[in-house]
Amino acid sequence: MAASSPSSDTVVVTPSSLRQAFGNVFSLFILILIGVLAFSIRLFSVIKYESVIHEFDPYFNYRVTQFLTKNGIYDFWNWFDDRTWYPLGRVIGGTVYPGLTLTAGTLWWILNSLNIPLSVETVCVFTAPTFSAFAAWATYLLTKEVKGAGAGLTAAALLALVPSYISRSVAGSYDNEAVAIFALIFTFYLYIKTLNTGSLFYATLNALSYFYMVCSWGGYTFIINLIPMHALLCIVTGRYSPRLYIAYAPLVILGTLLAALVPVVGFNAVMTSEHFASFLVFLILNVVGLVYYIKGMLTPKMFKVAVTLVVSAGLIVCCALVAVLIALVASSPTKGWSGRSLSLLDPTYASKYIPIIASVSEHQPPTWPSYFMDINVLAFLVPAGIIACFLPLTDASSFVILYLVTSVYFSGVMVRLMLVLAPAACIMSGIALSSAFGVFTRSIKFASIGKEVDARDTGNGVTQNDVVKPDRNEEPPKEKASRKKKKEKENVAKAPIATKKNERRLLMLPMETSVVAILLLILLGAFYVVHCVWAAAEAYSAPSIVLTSHSHDGLHVFDDFREAYAWLSHNTDVDDKVASWWDYGYQTTAMANRTVIVDNNTWNNTHIATVGTAMSSPEKAAWEIFNSLDVKYVLVVFGGLVGYPSDDINKFLWMVRIGGGVFPHIKEPDYLRDGQYRIDNMATPTMLNCLMYKLSYYRFVETDGKGFDRVRRTEIGKKHFKLTHFEEVFTTHHWMVRIYKLKPPKNRMRGKTKKSKSKPTSKRSATRKKNPWQ
């Protein structure tokens, strides 16, 4: 029986392919662990406190998600909310970025379809930690396209832990940034992927990812300006290619059409100055593409003539478009830019013209310590990452450098945009660490191999002179000539390899230096991990709705906010209107289910200025303003007893500035003594008699007999006074939230009876005059 011959289809497994397969599996396992780490480090808020929504804006998003899951998508788009901005109301479907709400609603629907009965609140609480894992994986994909898998894994691990991102993605932080950072990084990844491959499939996915970003956050304008800047940079530096056109053109055309479908954006996608750069670069890209196409079709002489015509026509069209854009922009008082965009381009703009934007703490510029707090050691690794991106400089690495430079500028203008800097810092630091580890491990490897070779040679006792060489004089001349040709070919083929080897050898370090450097990098990483865990557990896990403090007698919990909202919910009528500063509007509507005058949307500056004017006015004038708005209760936040610094007295000057910007009779100097904001006996009479002062410090002297304010660290100036137009109805346990009710208007029947003195009055009219509610 003949032996069977081996099949020709047998797959030969080489050590390199086996090593690559093992590396892919190991990378996948590490990515899973990074996702678990990103999710679990954000659960300190749930473990230490409870599963609760944090901050202010998330409460509005939670309320909208509840409405969506209960009433459906069509009612959501057409929802007119009459419980906010009374008496104006608000069209919810046309004024919100729906990405977060639709994402959480879809997750809730899928889980319930799989018979996993989670509440809407639970889904909202854990949406941000879930998408932080997705963001880490997107960072891996982006960095891998730039500098390889090793840098990608390092960058993903850094992003999973970076405090700046944790501050916006802890469990309970149900805000737009929870999903927007993932969309931002994934859009950048698909752009780079398209740029590297020239695939129209990835270009289409890039436009869809951009559409999701537009649905999720107003920061999408960063994408639609950064990518045109990179495309223009590639054109100017002579790096134009068809891949660049494929990566850019579908994003602008398809992405803009999709963006216009989002109601809150609409025609702003083509009418506002934030989007004009993308259209201008698109025009330039088409002109450059046409020039390159003509160059391939014509002779050099004809090409010069054609280029002259194309450039002339292109300049005429560009000038016409620029003239139209200038005319459109000049017709707008803000030159087509939104207030927030102008405050980014000119950091002093908001403080000069829009105090409502400047009053928000997260819109203030950061301090140097905040950089160390939010990105920690990454600030020192970023420069090394920039240097590594220039070795060599590619389209992908130039994009990452441009991303870093722009995000550093914007983070320096507004502390909130540290969140945009965090992914760029992690990518650069991941590239730096990966390159450094590569150099150090390669140095150790070459040093150990060199020692083994030297030991083997000395052990055998063989030297170069001992090797017996064949006598080449005995060979025929034909064989000598053929051997020379072969050597020349081999030398030409091996030249690039030899050059790379020489470059690697130049980067070699002594073994001792490499080992010490690796240990120092590991120590640096351990310090980063410890800092990130501390920031997640202590600095960013506490919900603003529940406050805690540590003292010698243990932990103290201040649950005054929920106590006050529960009182409003159970002790007031459903249609009652509650006035407060705009910071607490979302929480009042969501937790107390009561109608508010202003909230955190801040879309109507005049309405907010009206509330600020009422708080800045004397008691009688404030009562008239609130009564005209049909207000029944006024809520103020006061921290003087327990030392809570974010109270309304500390925010009061912004109420004065915003109110004075619309109503000129409110002047800030009237509330200052020699340019200083004071509440003690040196305070101005205007300050001591305004409504905010009275509602905050009413009966405060009864707490300790002195009226000592622990936030301002001084005794109040006016201690004993009575309220004539407001009455206190509720004060929480720690005096942090105080609720007052407007007294009813006095009986005005007396004036009418004086006019009708001659007419006889009946018994019924006499009883009417005594009715205090008329």
Order of alpha helices (4+ residues) and beta strands (2+ residues): alpha-alpha-alpha-alpha-beta-beta-alpha-alpha-alpha-alpha-alpha-alpha-alpha-alpha-alpha-alpha-alpha-alpha-alpha-alpha-alpha-alpha-alpha-alpha-alpha-alpha-beta-beta-alpha-beta-beta-alpha-alpha-beta-alpha-beta-beta-alpha-alpha-alpha-beta-beta-beta-beta-alpha-alpha
